[in-house]
Each structure stands twice: as structure tokens, then as C-alpha cells.
């Protein structure tokens, strides 16, 4: 099998390309604007030439193009930031990040790779960009610029749950094959879904740390330290998240799959006791018998879009019905739900906030592996 030589644009820390090398796709060049993410990327991929800088800069873009041509790049993966289009973001049609596709297209046209994977949120299909004072839908722009050179896969909307990822994360992915190739890259057939029961049910339960301090934590969770010790034997990344007591108590009364907004008494409240208004998918637990909902970059906050552990029902000595694990997923659980290796080589200097953000902004690598496997086995 001939190896493909790749370039990764908007590379984040290299989550998407986690399994590509084992398929015979070697990412030789990468570009990332954030220096800390670039440092994380280089920690994971020491042999990849990392070009740090803004892709909108002619100087940086020329460096990417020249380096790619010198290394005979024939595969390109581009994952522009989606916050300007995402349902979890502000969906601002004028967000400058929506324009970044222009620079990716420029690089594609200049290096002419054999195969291209362009990834973003499904809302890309309905998002316009402004070019030369004219508004155009992003898909129309991509086709206008690349139709003469590339064949496009018939399908472009996929869900990570259909490709061995225990997460319902819909993506828009354009697969392009250069027209002089003998193969048109198409999406693989869907696979059996993996539920959270399959993925994380047997991971030891742990209690959260309360922001109010350990004294308050131990009053609410007298077994805290024993459970923490058991969890840390599984992984140093299966450690207790920290949350406000009022959020934790609300989630202790919230069943799997439900939101605390549906609770009669223990609903989200302000410090003065007034009910909090919020999105129906916030303060919500995952469900055991489904893949998780989309993991967002704000996955460490109970009040964010659905990100709370499914929990297990139990009865207290007084007969009260409560639910365990009133917390967000640990980083170890996130690795599994995101289809990253359990022993992913996270640099020791990376903060919890950074780790959670780069995962939430990444692409589940098992999704990319399945799509890329379809290419390498058939081209």
C-alpha cells in the first residue's frame, strides 16, 4: 500500500489525525494559529512540521504551500473553526471565522492534493460568506472553486455515532477526489451504534469536589476519598471535577436523560432562590442507552449544553431517591466518549481547561479513521 502524505489545516492539537498514521496516511505538515495548541500538537507528532501562524497571512499561507509542495503532499484535511456557525455558538453570519474556508480553498488550489477532507458543522450548508462584496453560500463557493478539479462524494452529512463513536455528533464533511484519480472517495457504510452503557458504565463512580471546600464536600459525600482513590487507579485523568454545591444538589435529584429544570423542588436557582431560566438541554444528564449528545468545548460546566454523567439511581438510609455522579464527565471519560485512546499522550503542562476545550473543538478521530479507511482500502 502506498502511503499518503498529508497536510492538516486548522490542526488544533491533532485530534482528527490520531489514527491516520496506522492507516498509512502520514501528516507531514500542519498549521495552527494558537502557539499552545501547536506545542501540544508537536508533543503528539514530533515528526510533523508545524507552521504556527494565521492562515489569512500571505506569508504563512505561502509557507504552508511551499512546504507541502516540497514534501509532495497528496492528502489534505481542513477543519476550520465552527463557532460562527455552530448551534452551540452565536450563529453570527458575519463571524470572521466563517471566512476562513476561503484560505483553505486557496491552499487546495495551489498544492492540488489527490484527496481532500473538509469538515465543519452541518450549519455550514446554510451559511453565507462575503467575497468581493457578494454573498454566497459556503457550499456553492466550494463547488464553484473546485468542481473543475475534483469529484465530490455524494453524501456529506454524517453522525459520529454511526462510525464507532459513542457520541451523537453531526458533521458536514466534503470528500474530494482529484479528477485524474481512478477512485472517487465516498462515505463508508454506517456501523452499529455504541451507547454510553457500552462505553463508560463500568468505570468507577466518583463524587465531585464542591467549590465551597472539602468540609462541605465530605458532608455531602462522606465516601469521597475512597471513591477518588478507586478512580485514580483506573487513570490519573479519572479525577473529580469541581462544581458549585447548588448545581451538584440539583443534579443529585435529576434522573438519567433528564434536565434539572424538570425537577419539582431541586431545579437550578439563583443565590436568592429564584428559578434560573435556560436552554432545555442545559443542566441535563446523558442517557445510558444512547450515545452521548455532542461534546462541546464548555464540557466542564454543569450549566452548559448536556454534559452531565448519566448517574445511577440509589436510595439513602432515609429512603430518599437520588442519583450518583452529579458531575460532568471526567477527562478520562471524555477520551472514551470522543474515541480517543485511553492512554492519549496528554502533555503534563496542559491545563484541564485546555484539554477540555481542545477535545470539545475536535473531530472524533474514530469517525475520521473510518472515513479514511474507506479511502486507503479502495484507492
Secondary structure as UniProt FT lines:
FT   STRAND          4..9
FT   TURN            12..13
FT   TURN            16..19
FT   HELIX           20..23
FT   STRAND          25..32
FT   HELIX           35..44
FT   TURN            46..47
FT   STRAND          49..52
FT   TURN            55..56
FT   HELIX           58..70
FT   TURN            71..72
FT   STRAND          75..78
FT   TURN            83..85
FT   TURN            87..88
FT   TURN            93..94
FT   HELIX           96..100
FT   HELIX           101..111
FT   STRAND          115..120
FT   HELIX           122..126
FT   STRAND          128..131
FT   TURN            132..133
FT   STRAND          134..137
FT   HELIX           138..146
FT   TURN            147..149
FT   STRAND          150..152
FT   STRAND          157..159
FT   HELIX           160..163
FT   STRAND          167..168
FT   STRAND          170..178
FT   TURN            179..180
FT   HELIX           196..200
FT   TURN            201..202
FT   STRAND          209..210
FT   TURN            211..212
FT   HELIX           214..220
FT   TURN            222..223
FT   HELIX           224..234
FT   TURN            236..237
FT   STRAND          242..243
FT   HELIX           245..252
FT   TURN            256..257
FT   HELIX           260..262
FT   TURN            271..272
FT   TURN            280..281
FT   STRAND          284..285
FT   TURN            288..289
FT   STRAND          292..293
FT   TURN            297..300
FT   TURN            302..303
FT   STRAND          313..315
FT   TURN            317..318
FT   STRAND          321..323
FT   HELIX           331..337
FT   TURN            338..339
FT   TURN            342..343
FT   TURN            348..349
FT   HELIX           352..360
FT   HELIX           365..376
FT   TURN            377..378
//
